[in-house]
């Protein structure tokens, strides 16, 4: 596909621009009480539907926090939980550095399954976000990838045809959902692979 057809480059956030590691939170909780973090992550994984409900906006932040603090036997308060829960991110700086380059010729949209806690305490301060024309977030749209409503929100904002979008996400299922809408899509497998995919489509020049 020729990059001249593409007018909007849509990026996922987690594990594309910002890798995350819940082991960071587990370790911090274990320092508060032995095995507290291990027990919490087991609860969290078993009850992952609560995480997804928070991302979709089906459960409020306050209710979610109450459930999480109960699982932690109230060993910490809400503020500390939010910090431990959200300070799990780092930045893929080489991917972030592509944004101002792409911005010269394309509209940039962020499309993320995320939640209010991760946003406020984890990633909203990152400067690279300023390159995006719009942040389309699951908990605000009340839908999660791969649900159509989230992709529709992108199209509603851009006003572009489906085939004028390209989506970059680390999860193949989410990329496939974009392709079914008529978008182009790239599964993120690493920086070098992404650059090669974008160059093949003439979205990036051979030399950055």
SERO-4910 file (N, C-alpha, C, O; in steps of 0.05 Angstrom, whole numbers):
BEGIN
 pado doro    nc1    nc2    nc3   cac1   cac2   cac3    cc1    cc2    cc3    oc1    oc2    oc3
  Unk    A     17    -24      0      0      0      0     18     25      0     37     27     16
  Unk    A     11     43    -18     27     68    -20     20     87      3     -3     92      8
  Unk    A     41     98     15     37    116     37     21    141     30     11    155     48
  Unk    A     20    148      3      6    172     -5    -24    170      0    -38    190      3
  Unk    A    -34    145      1    -63    141      7    -68    145     37    -90    154     44
  Unk    A    -49    138     53    -52    140     82    -51    170     90    -33    185     82
  Unk    A    -70    178    107    -70    206    116    -69    207    147    -62    228    158
  Unk    A    -75    185    161    -74    184    190    -59    159    200    -66    137    191
  Unk    A    -40    164    217    -26    141    229    -36    139    258    -34    158    274
  Unk    A    -46    116    265    -59    111    291    -42     93    307    -36     70    299
  Unk    A    -33    102    330    -15     86    348    -30     76    372    -46     90    384
  Unk    A    -25     51    379    -31     40    405    -11     53    425     10     64    416
  Unk    A    -17     51    450      1     63    471     18     41    485     42     41    482
  Unk    A      4     24    500     19      4    516     34    -16    500     23    -29    482
  Unk    A     59    -20    506     78    -39    493     85    -31    465     98    -46    451
  Unk    A     76     -7    456     85      4    431    102     29    437    126     30    431
  Unk    A     89     49    449    103     73    458    113     71    487    134     81    494
  Unk    A     97     57    503    105     54    531    103     25    541     81     16    548
  Unk    A    125     11    541    124    -16    553    117    -14    582    122      6    595
  Unk    A    104    -35    592     96    -36    620    103    -63    632    104    -83    618
  Unk    A    107    -63    658    116    -87    673    103    -87    700    111    -73    718
  Unk    A     83   -104    703     69   -106    729     87   -118    751     81   -115    775
  Unk    A    109   -130    744    128   -140    764    139   -117    781    147   -121    804
  Unk    A    141    -94    769    150    -70    784    131    -65    808    140    -60    830
  Unk    A    105    -67    802     85    -63    824     86    -86    844     84    -81    868
  Unk    A     89   -110    834     91   -133    852    114   -130    871    111   -135    895
  Unk    A    137   -123    861    161   -119    878    156    -98    899    164   -102    923
  Unk    A    144    -76    892    139    -54    911    120    -63    933    123    -57    956
  Unk    A     99    -78    925     80    -88    945     93   -108    964     87   -109    987
  Unk    A    111   -125    953    125   -145    969    143   -132    990    149   -144   1011
  Unk    A    152   -107    985    168    -93   1005    151    -83   1028    162    -77   1049
  Unk    A    126    -79   1023    107    -70   1044    100    -93   1063     99    -89   1087
  Unk    A     96   -116   1051     91   -140   1067     99   -164   1050     92   -165   1026
  Unk    A    113   -183   1061    122   -206   1047     99   -220   1032     78   -226   1044
  Unk    A    102   -225   1007     83   -239    988     58   -222    983     40   -233    969
  Unk    A     56   -198    992     32   -182    987     28   -178    957      6   -180    946
  Unk    A     50   -171    944     49   -167    915     42   -193    900     27   -192    880
  Unk    A     54   -215    908     48   -240    895     19   -248    898      7   -258    879
  Unk    A      8   -243    921    -20   -250    926    -38   -231    910    -59   -239    900
  Unk    A    -30   -206    909    -47   -186    894    -47   -193    864    -69   -193    852
  Unk    A    -24   -198    853    -24   -203    824    -39   -228    817    -51   -230    795
  Unk    A    -39   -248    834    -55   -272    830    -85   -265    830   -100   -275    813
  Unk    A    -93   -248    849   -121   -239    849   -127   -223    824   -148   -227    812
  Unk    A   -110   -206    816   -114   -188    793   -118   -204    768   -135   -198    752
  Unk    A   -100   -224    764   -102   -240    740   -127   -257    739   -139   -261    718
  Unk    A   -134   -268    763   -159   -284    764   -184   -267    760   -204   -278    749
  Unk    A   -182   -242    767   -205   -224    764   -200   -203    743   -206   -179    746
  Unk    A   -188   -211    720   -180   -192    700   -204   -178    688   -201   -156    676
  Unk    A   -228   -189    691   -252   -176    681   -256   -149    694   -268   -131    683
  Unk    A   -246   -146    719   -248   -120    732   -230    -99    718   -238    -76    715
  Unk    A   -207   -107    710   -189    -90    695   -202    -81    669   -202    -58    662
  Unk    A   -214   -100    655   -226    -94    629   -251    -76    634   -256    -58    617
  Unk    A   -266    -81    655   -289    -64    661   -281    -35    667   -295    -17    659
  Unk    A   -258    -32    680   -247     -5    685   -239      8    659   -244     32    655
  Unk    A   -226     -7    641   -218      4    615   -242     13    598   -241     32    584
  Unk    A   -264     -2    600   -288      4    584   -305     25    597   -323     36    585
  Unk    A   -299     31    623   -315     50    637   -341     38    648   -359     53    656
  Unk    A   -342     12    649   -365     -2    661   -365     -1    691   -386     -4    704
  Unk    A   -342      4    703   -339      6    732   -324     32    737   -306     39    723
  Unk    A   -333     47    757   -320     72    764   -293     68    778   -288     47    789
  Unk    A   -277     89    776   -250     87    789   -253     82    819   -238     67    830
  Unk    A   -272     96    832   -275     92    861   -283     64    868   -272     53    888
  Unk    A   -301     52    854   -309     24    859   -286      5    854   -281    -14    870
  Unk    A   -271     10    833   -248     -7    827   -227     -5    849   -216    -26    858
  Unk    A   -221     19    858   -202     23    880   -211      8    905   -194     -4    919
  Unk    A   -236      9    911   -246     -4    935   -241    -35    934   -233    -47    953
  Unk    A   -246    -46    910   -242    -75    906   -212    -82    908   -205   -102    920
  Unk    A   -195    -65    897   -166    -70    898   -155    -68    926   -139    -84    935
  Unk    A   -164    -48    941   -155    -44    968   -164    -67    986   -150    -75   1004
  Unk    A   -188    -77    981   -198   -100    996   -180   -124    991   -174   -140   1009
  Unk    A   -172   -128    965   -155   -150    958   -128   -147    972   -114   -167    977
  Unk    A   -120   -123    978    -95   -118    992    -98   -116   1022    -80   -108   1036
  Unk    A   -122   -123   1032   -129   -122   1060   -123    -94   1072   -116    -92   1096
  Unk    A   -127    -74   1055   -124    -46   1064    -96    -40   1077    -94    -24   1095
  Unk    A    -76    -53   1066    -49    -49   1076    -38    -22   1067    -19    -11   1079
  Unk    A    -50    -11   1045    -41     16   1035    -66     32   1030    -88     21   1029
  Unk    A    -63     58   1026    -85     76   1020    -88     79    990    -72     69    974
  Unk    A   -109     94    982   -115     97    953    -93    110    938    -85    101    916
  Unk    A    -82    131    949    -61    147    936    -37    129    930    -26    129    907
  Unk    A    -28    114    950     -4     97    946    -11     75    926      6     68    909
  Unk    A    -35     64    928    -42     43    908    -41     54    880    -30     41    862
  Unk    A    -52     77    875    -53     89    849    -24     92    838    -19     87    814
  Unk    A     -6    100    855     22    104    846     35     77    840     48     74    819
  Unk    A     31     58    857     44     32    853     32     19    828     46      7    812
  Unk    A      5     21    825     -9      9    803     -2     21    776     -2      8    755
  Unk    A      6     47    776     10     61    751     39     67    745     45     73    722
  Unk    A     57     65    764     85     72    758     99     47    748    118     37    760
  Unk    A     89     36    726     99     11    715    108     15    686    115     -4    672
  Unk    A    108     40    677    113     46    649    142     57    644    154     69    662
  Unk    A    152     52    621    176     65    611    170     74    582    148     68    572
  Unk    A    188     88    569    183     98    542    201     84    522    225     82    526
  Unk    A    189     75    500    204     66    477    212     92    462    198    101    444
  Unk    A    235    103    469    242    129    459    247    129    429    241    149    415
  Unk    A    257    107    418    262    107    389    235    108    374    233    120    353
  Unk    A    214     95    385    188     96    372    176    124    376    165    135    357
  Unk    A    179    135    400    169    162    405    182    183    386    170    202    378
  Unk    A    207    178    380    222    196    362    211    196    333    217    214    318
  Unk    A    196    175    326    184    175    300    161    194    297    154    203    275
  Unk    A    149    201    320    124    217    319    128    244    305    112    251    287
  Unk    A    148    260    313    151    286    299    158    283    270    152    301    254
  Unk    A    170    261    262    177    257    234    151    251    219    146    262    197
  Unk    A    134    233    230    109    226    217     90    250    217     74    253    198
  Unk    A     91    266    237     73    289    240     75    309    217     57    324    211
  Unk    A     98    309    204    102    328    182     83    323    159     76    341    144
  Unk    A     75    297    156     59    290    132     32    276    139     16    272    121
  Unk    A     29    268    164      5    253    171     -8    263    197      5    275    214
  Unk    A    -34    258    199    -47    263    224    -40    240    243    -39    217    234
  Unk    A    -36    246    268    -29    225    288    -51    223    309    -60    243    321
  Unk    A    -60    198    313    -81    192    332    -71    170    351    -58    151    342
  Unk    A    -77    173    376    -71    152    396    -96    137    402   -117    150    408
  Unk    A    -95    111    401   -119     94    406   -111     73    427    -96     55    421
  Unk    A   -122     76    451   -112     59    473   -134     48    490   -153     62    498
  Unk    A   -131     22    497   -145     11    520   -131     19    545   -108     10    550
  Unk    A   -142     36    561   -129     46    584   -150     54    605   -173     50    601
  Unk    A   -141     65    627   -159     73    649   -149     99    661   -127    108    657
  Unk    A   -167    111    677   -162    137    689   -138    137    707   -122    156    708
  Unk    A   -134    115    722   -111    113    741    -85    112    726    -66    127    732
  Unk    A    -83     94    706    -59     92    691    -52    118    677    -29    126    675
  Unk    A    -73    132    667    -68    157    653    -58    178    673    -37    190    668
  Unk    A    -72    182    695    -65    204    713    -39    199    727    -23    218    730
  Unk    A    -34    175    736    -11    170    753     12    157    737     35    156    746
  Unk    A      7    149    712     27    134    698     39    148    673     63    150    672
  Unk    A     22    157    655     33    164    629     25    192    618     37    201    598
  Unk    A      6    206    630     -3    230    617     17    253    616     14    273    602
  Unk    A     39    250    631     60    271    632     81    268    610     98    285    607
  Unk    A     79    246    594    100    242    574     99    263    552     77    266    540
  Unk    A    121    276    546    120    298    526    112    289    498    101    304    482
  Unk    A    118    264    490    112    255    463     82    256    457     74    256    433
  Unk    A     65    257    477     36    258    473     28    284    458      7    284    445
  Unk    A     44    304    460     38    330    448     37    328    417     26    345    404
  Unk    A     50    307    406     50    304    377     24    294    366     19    296    342
  Unk    A      7    283    383    -18    272    374    -40    293    370    -43    311    387
  Unk    A    -55    290    349    -78    308    344   -101    301    363   -117    318    370
  Unk    A   -103    276    371   -125    267    388   -117    242    403   -104    224    392
  Unk    A   -125    240    429   -122    216    444   -150    203    447   -168    215    459
  Unk    A   -153    180    436   -179    166    437   -175    143    456   -162    123    450
  Unk    A   -188    145    480   -183    127    502   -208    111    509   -230    121    509
  Unk    A   -203     85    514   -225     67    518   -245     75    540   -269     74    536
  Unk    A   -234     84    563   -252     91    585   -269    116    580   -289    120    594
  Unk    A   -261    132    561   -276    155    553   -297    149    532   -319    160    532
  Unk    A   -290    131    514   -308    123    492   -328    102    501   -349     98    489
  Unk    A   -322     88    523   -338     67    534   -338     42    516   -358     30    511
  Unk    A   -314     36    506   -310     13    489   -281      5    490   -264     22    496
  Unk    A   -275    -20    484   -247    -29    484   -241    -43    457   -259    -55    445
  Unk    A   -216    -41    449   -208    -57    426   -211    -86    433   -205    -94    456
  Unk    A   -221   -103    415   -226    -98    386   -254    -89    379   -263    -94    356
  Unk    A   -269    -77    398   -297    -69    392   -297    -47    371   -281    -28    372
  Unk    A   -316    -48    353   -317    -30    330   -320     -1    339   -310     17    326
  Unk    A   -334      4    361   -340     31    370   -314     48    374   -315     72    369
  Unk    A   -293     35    382   -268     50    387   -255     59    360   -245     81    358
  Unk    A   -256     42    340   -245     49    314   -263     69    300   -253     87    286
  Unk    A   -289     67    305   -308     86    294   -302    114    305   -305    134    291
  Unk    A   -294    115    331   -288    141    343   -264    155    329   -264    179    327
  Unk    A   -245    139    320   -223    150    305   -233    162    279   -226    185    272
  Unk    A   -249    146    264   -259    156    238   -277    180    241   -276    198    224
  Unk    A   -292    181    263   -309    204    268   -292    229    272   -299    251    263
  Unk    A   -270    226    286   -252    249    291   -238    258    266   -237    282    260
  Unk    A   -227    239    251   -211    246    227   -228    255    204   -220    272    188
  Unk    A   -252    243    201   -268    249    178   -257    236    153   -266    244    131
  Unk    A   -239    217    156   -226    205    133   -239    178    126   -254    167    142
  Unk    A   -234    168    102   -243    142     94   -227    121    109   -205    126    117
  Unk    A   -239     97    113   -225     76    128   -197     70    116   -178     67    131
  Unk    A   -195     69     90   -170     62     77   -148     84     79   -126     80     70
  Unk    A   -155    106     91   -135    128     95   -123    127    122   -108    145    130
  Unk    A   -129    106    138   -117    102    164    -98     78    164   -102     58    149
  Unk    A    -78     79    180    -61     56    186    -58     54    217    -54     74    230
  Unk    A    -60     30    227    -60     25    256    -36      8    264    -30    -12    251
  Unk    A    -23     17    285      1      3    295     -5     -6    324    -10     10    341
  Unk    A     -6    -33    328    -12    -44    355      4    -69    358      9    -83    339
  Unk    A     11    -75    383     26   -100    388      9   -125    388     19   -147    386
  Unk    A    -17   -122    390    -36   -145    392    -48   -149    365    -62   -132    354
  Unk    A    -43   -173    354    -51   -179    326    -81   -177    323    -91   -168    302
  Unk    A    -97   -186    343   -126   -185    341   -136   -157    337   -155   -153    323
  Unk    A   -123   -138    350   -132   -110    348   -125    -99    320   -140    -83    309
  Unk    A   -102   -107    310    -95    -98    283   -114   -111    262   -122    -97    243
  Unk    A   -121   -136    266   -139   -149    248   -166   -136    247   -179   -134    226
  Unk    A   -175   -127    271   -201   -113    272   -200    -87    256   -220    -80    243
  Unk    A   -178    -73    256   -175    -49    240   -175    -56    210   -187    -42    194
  Unk    A   -161    -78    203   -160    -86    175   -188    -93    165   -194    -88    142
  Unk    A   -204   -105    182   -231   -113    174   -248    -89    167   -268    -90    153
  Unk    A   -241    -66    179   -255    -41    173   -245    -28    147   -257     -9    137
  Unk    A   -223    -39    136   -212    -27    112   -187    -11    117   -175      0     98
  Unk    A   -178    -10    142   -153      4    148   -129    -14    140   -132    -38    135
  Unk    A   -106     -1    137    -81    -17    137    -73    -21    166    -82     -7    184
  Unk    A    -55    -40    170    -47    -46    198    -20    -59    199    -12    -74    182
  Unk    A     -6    -53    221     20    -65    227     20    -75    255     14    -61    274
  Unk    A     27   -101    259     31   -111    286     59   -102    294     79   -108    281
  Unk    A     60    -89    317     86    -79    327    102   -102    339     94   -115    359
  Unk    A    125   -108    327    143   -129    336    170   -118    345    188   -133    352
  Unk    A    172    -92    344    198    -79    351    203    -55    333    190    -52    312
  Unk    A    221    -38    341    227    -14    327    236    -19    298    225     -7    279
  Unk    A    256    -36    294    267    -41    268    245    -52    249    243    -43    226
  Unk    A    230    -70    259    208    -82    242    188    -60    235    179    -59    212
  Unk    A    181    -43    254    162    -21    248    173     -3    227    158      5    208
  Unk    A    198      5    229    210     24    210    209     11    182    203     24    162
  Unk    A    216    -15    181    216    -28    155    188    -29    142    185    -25    118
  Unk    A    168    -35    159    141    -35    149    132     -8    139    119     -6    118
  Unk    A    139     13    153    132     40    145    147     48    120    136     63    103
  Unk    A    172     40    117    187     46     93    176     32     69    174     43     47
  Unk    A    168      7     72    156     -8     50    131      6     39    126      4     15
  Unk    A    116     19     57     92     33     49     97     62     40     79     77     34
  Unk    A    122     70     40    130     97     33    120    118     52    117    142     46
  Unk    A    113    109     77    104    127     98    128    140    111    127    164    119
  Unk    A    150    126    113    176    137    122    195    136     99    195    117     83
  Unk    A    212    156     97    233    156     77    255    136     86    256    128    109
  Unk    A    272    129     68    293    110     73    312    119     95    322    103    111
  Unk    A    317    145     96    333    156    118    317    175    134    303    193    124
  Unk    A    317    171    161    302    189    179    317    215    182    307    233    196
***
